[in-house]
């Protein structure tokens, strides 16, 4: 479960056809850029959740 939580943001980041578009824009910023910027806090939440699920085995 821990590794699944860690791999989800990685797959989202490297799966470029998912976000390779200009529309929809957010405050004039193309989707390509704001999706990657939004992925940063989402990834940190997944990393935090993986640390809570994983325990102290590291």
C-alpha positions as CSV (number, residue, x, y, z in Angstrom):
1,X,0.0,0.0,0.0
2,X,2.9,2.3,0.9
3,X,4.5,1.9,-2.5
4,X,1.2,2.3,-4.4
5,X,0.8,5.7,-2.7
6,X,4.3,6.7,-3.8
7,X,3.9,5.5,-7.4
8,X,0.6,7.3,-8.1
9,X,2.1,10.9,-8.3
10,X,5.1,9.5,-10.2
11,X,2.8,8.0,-12.8
12,X,0.8,11.2,-13.1
13,X,3.9,13.2,-13.6
14,X,5.4,11.0,-16.3
15,X,2.2,10.3,-18.2
16,X,2.5,13.3,-20.4
17,X,-0.5,12.7,-22.8
18,X,-2.7,13.1,-19.7
19,X,-1.8,16.8,-19.4
20,X,-0.3,17.7,-22.8
21,X,-2.8,20.5,-23.7
22,X,-3.2,24.2,-23.5
23,X,-6.9,24.3,-22.6
24,X,-8.3,24.7,-20.0
25,X,-6.4,27.8,-18.9
26,X,-6.3,29.0,-15.3
27,X,-5.7,32.8,-15.1
28,X,-4.1,32.7,-18.5
29,X,-1.7,29.8,-17.5
30,X,-2.0,26.8,-19.8
31,X,-3.2,23.5,-18.4
32,X,0.3,21.9,-18.9
33,X,1.9,24.3,-16.4
34,X,-0.8,24.6,-13.8
35,X,-1.4,20.8,-13.7
36,X,2.3,20.3,-12.9
37,X,2.3,23.0,-10.3
38,X,-0.9,21.6,-8.7
39,X,0.8,18.2,-8.7
40,X,3.5,19.4,-6.2
41,X,1.2,19.7,-3.2
42,X,-0.8,16.6,-4.2
43,X,2.5,14.6,-4.3
44,X,3.4,15.9,-0.9
45,X,0.1,14.7,0.5
46,X,0.7,11.2,-1.1
47,X,4.2,11.1,0.4
48,X,2.8,12.1,3.8
49,X,0.1,9.4,3.6
50,X,2.7,6.8,2.6
51,X,4.8,7.7,5.6
52,X,1.8,7.3,7.9
53,X,0.8,3.9,6.3
54,X,4.3,2.6,6.2
55,X,5.2,3.2,9.8
56,X,8.8,3.2,11.0
57,X,10.2,0.4,8.9
58,X,12.6,2.7,6.9
